[in-house]
Amino acid sequence: MKKINFSKIFAPFYQDLAVDLGTANSLVYVKGKGIVIQEPSVVAINQKTGQILAIGREAKIMVGRTPGHILAIKPLVRGVISDFEVTEQMLRYFFEKTKKNSFSFLPAFPRVVIGIPCGTTEVERRAVERAARSAGAKEVYLIEEPIAAAIGAKLPIQEAKGIFIIDIGGGTSEVAVISLGGIVTFRSLKIAGDQFNHDIIQYLQQKYKLLIGERTAEEAKIAIGSAISTKEDLKATVRGRNLITGLPDEIIITSEDIKRSIEKSISQIIEAIKATIDETPPEILSDVMQEGIYLVGGGALLRNIDILIKNEVKMPVKIIDDPLTAVVRGGGIVIENLDKYREVLTKNLSEELS
């Protein structure tokens, strides 16, 4: 008697997903639909009961505004899982939001592709895979974020041609050279958008004796931030607590303030770029000099960062379209064409369930 293949029968009800599990934001791509979720990687927890009160946008609103027993946390720190159970709950929440079938006995998410930073340890990779499986995924595939971003930018990663990509995210900055579907050389730094926010907070404390929150720092960075000095010095009003009087206060800061506050962190990213260039084989470097460097991630939106990098490394720098979604778009292309891109995925760390 011929065995019935239930997987094929119920295939229309399955949903393959791609996930960019970021320190600042998480994005989810559903096969055949595109990006359906783009929310902050924040979870609000009642510490008295252990109950999760909010996830995503609702939780981010609570950051810095909660009573003592409610904690709004980021379960990923600098690109890796810091709280396994909360990450699992966050993934489960995102997965549930994408569900389209009502058959509770079916694995709604048979295959999930998740982007991870370069240089993550085996323990860190296992943590991502376990969290995704616990949240409902049947098969989990991991892809290094620079490769996913390059695929999302529709760059020819599988050709014998060098591609230089910089992904400045929330928790990590990834600098990688890609050729023939693999990473030739890379640098991964725990310096990115979140560090910029902390730099701004510290700078305003030292210069203006004003204490502000992380959310205020991020808003100022987005509104007036620049990587270089400009003729048009943008201004923004920020509010916080005066460290001398202890009373509420507000000041006007400029884009020059933001530039000075983050320049040390930016310089470390520049040094990583130069070190990666130094390790790049000459033939590949020739390709990069011709094609230029590609910039993705939320950090690519910082004003004039492309100009700064171009001036420092003496090569063209291009910001790809919609840099925030590059990784998840690349993961989406992979999940839509899994057989074609299987070789770019990292090896599964646990046996796939049948």
N, C-alpha and C positions, 0 to 999 in steps of 0.2 A: 504494500500500500504506500502510495506516494505521500511523503511528509508535507504537511501544509506549512507554507512560509508566511507566518502571521505578520512578520515585519513588513513584507511587501503589501499585504492586504491593508494594513493600517498605516502605511507610509504617508498617505495624504493628511493624516491627523498629527503626524510628528512635526516638530519644529526644531530644525538645526539652528544653532545660535553662534554668533561671534561676540566676544566680550572684551572690551578694553577696561580692565580692572585697575583704574588709576588711583593715585593717592588723593587727588583733588576731585576728580569726576569719574564716573563710570558710565560707559556707553554700551548699549546692546543692539546688535544687528540680527534681525530675523531673516532667515533664508527666504528669498522671494518677496520680501517686504521692504528691506532696507533698515535704516536706523530707526528704532521705535522708542528707545529710552536714552536720555542724556540727563543724568542727575548727579548732584554732589555725592561723594563717597563719605557720607556722614550718617551716624546712627545716634538717636537720643534714647537713653536708657534710664529707667527709674531704679536707682541703686538700692532702694528699700525692698522692692519686690522682684527686681531682676527683669521686669517687663520692658520690652522695647516699645517706646511710645511713638516714634516717628523714624522714617528712613528717607534719605534723599533731600529734596528741596525743603520739605517740612522740618526736617531735622536741622538743616543748615541755618534756617531762620532763628533757631534756638541758641546757636553758638554764642557764648558770652552773655546770654540773657536768661539762664536757667537758675532755679533755686539750688541749694546745696545738694539735695538728694537726686537731682536730675543731671545727668552727664551727657553732653553732646560730644561724641568722639569720632575720630577717623580711624577705622579698623586697619587701614593700611598706612604704614609710615615709611617714607622714602622708598616706595615701590614694592615693599614686601609686607606680608600679613603680620600684624602685631597682635591681633586678637582673633583667633581662629573661629570661635563660636559666633562672634558678632559678624565676621565676614561671611560665614555660612548663612546667617539670617538675612544679611543684606542681599546676597546672591539669590536666595530663595524668594525674597520679595520681588527682585527684578524679574526672575524667571516667571513667577506667578502673574506678573503684569502683562507678560507676552502671551500667555496661554490662550489658545483658540479652540481647544476641543473640550468636550464635557465628559470624556471617558476617563474616569479617575484611575482605572486599572492600567492605563497605557503610560509608558515612559514618554512624556511630552517632549523631552529634550534628549534624543538619542545621542547627538553629537554636539559638542561645544568646543569652539576654538577660543583660547584665551591668550592675550598678549602678556608677556613677562619681560622685565628688564634683562639686558645682557649681563652675564656674570653672576646671575642668581645661583645660589648653592643648590645641591640636590635636596636638602631639607626644605628650603624655601619653595622649590618647585613642587615637591610632594605636598606641601601645605596648600598651595593653590589648587592642585588636582583634587585633594581630599575635600576641600571646601566646596568645589564645584560638584563633585559626586554626591556629597551629603545634601547639597541643595537640590538634587534631582537629575543631574546629568548622568547619562549612561556611559558615554565615551568622552574623554577629555583629551584635547590636543593642545599643546603649548607652542607658541610661536614668539620668537624674540621681536620686541617692539620695533627696532629699526627696520627689520625685514618686512613686518606687517605694514609699517608706514610707507616704505618704498613701494610695496604692492598697491597700497591705497592711493599713492600718487601716480600709479600706472607707469612706473619706471621698469625697464627691462632687466629685472634682477637675475633672470636665468641665463642671460647672455654672458659671454666672456668679455665683459666690459665693466670697468670700475664705476661704482656709484658711491658717493660720499654723502651721508645723511646725518643730520643733527636733530635729535628729538629732545626738546626742552619741555619737560612735563611739570607736574606739581611737586613730585618727590624726588625725581631723578632726571639727570641729563645724560642722554646716550649719544655717543659719537661713534659712528661705525662706517667702515668701508665694506661694501658688498660686491661680490662677483660670483657668477655661476651658482646663484642660489644660496650662497653661504657668506658668513662674515669673515673677512680676511684679517682685519684688526679692529679693535674697538677700545673705547674708554667709557666707563660708567661712573658717574659722580652722584653723590648724594646732595647735590646742590642744584636747585631749580626754583620753581615759582614759590613754594612754601618758604624756602630760605630767603628769597627776596622780601617776602612779607616780614619775616623776623628782622631782617636787616633794616627795613624802614622803621619798624617799632623801636629798635635800639637807637637808630640815628636821631629820631625825634625826642627820645628820652634824653640823649646826651646834649643835643643842640638847643632844643626848646623846652626841656624839662616837662614834656607832655607825655603822659602815658595813654596810648591808644590800644584798641583791640586788633586782633588779626583780621577781622572782617573789614574794619576801617582802613587798615594798611593795604589790603587787597584792592579795595575800591579806589584808593588814591593811586595805586600802581596802575590800574587799568585806565583811570581817568586822565592822568597827566604824566605817567611814567615814560622815560626815554633812556636809551642806552648811551646816548651822546649828548653833549651840549648843543642847543639849537638857538637860533635867533628868536624864535617864538617861544618864550618861556611861559608855559602854561601854568595856571594857578588853580588851587583847590582849597576849600576850607575843611579842616579836620577838627573833630571835637574829642576831648578826652578829659583826663584829670591832671591838673597841675601838680607836679611832684613836690613843689615848694609849699604851696598853700593848702594842698589837699582838696581844693575846690574844683568844680567843673570849669573848663576853659576851652577856647577855640582859637586856632591860629590859621594863617594862610601860608601854605607851602607851595613850592614851585617844582617844575619838572627837573630843575637843577638839583633840588634837594633829593629827589628820588634817584637821580643819576649818581649822586655822590654816595648815597646810602648803599646802593647795590653794586658799585663798581668793583669792590673786592671779590664778590661772588662771581660777577661776570668775567673778571680777569682769570679766575680759576677755570672757568669753562673754556676761555680762549686758550689757556695753556694746555688743556686736554685736547683741544682741536689741533694745536701745533704738534703735540706729541704723537697724535694719531697720524698726522701727515708725515711726520718723520719716520714712522714705521711702515708706511705704505710702499709697496714695491713700485719701482720706477715706471713700468708699463701702465700700471693701474693709475698712478699719479698723473700720467700723461692724459688719460681719459678724463680724470677729474678736472684738470686744468682747462680742458676743452669744454666740458659739460657744466662745470660749476658745482657748488655745494648746495644741497637741498636742506631747507630748514622747515621742521614741522613741530607740532606740539603747541600748547598754550603760550609758552615762552616766545614763540615766533611772532606773537602779536604785540610784544613790547616794541614800542616805537624805535625805529632806527637800529635795531639789533643786527639786521642784515648788513647795514652800512658799516657798523663797527667791525663785524667779523670780516667783511670784505677788505677793509683797510688794514686789518691785522695780518691776514693770511695771503693777501695779494691775489685772490681768486674770486670769480663771480659767485654770488650767493643769491639763491632764489627761494622765496617763501612760497610753498605750494598752496594751491587753492584750499580753503577751509582746513587749515593745519590742525585744528582741534580734533577733527574726526578722522584723521589719516589712518591711525592704528586700527580703529574698529572697521573702517571701510576696507582696509587690507584684509582683516580677518574675515569680513563678509565675502570678499572675492574668493578667499581660500575655501570657505565653507560651501560656496556655490560651485566650486571646481576642485573638490578635495583630491581627486586622483591626480590632477595636473600639478597641484602644489604640495603633495604629500612629502616630497623630499625636503621642503623648507621647514617642516615642522620639527620640533625637538622630539627626541625619542620618548615614547610614553613610559612613565616610571612605574606604572602598575599595569597588570594584565587587564585588557579590555574585557568587559562583561559581554557575554554572548546573548 
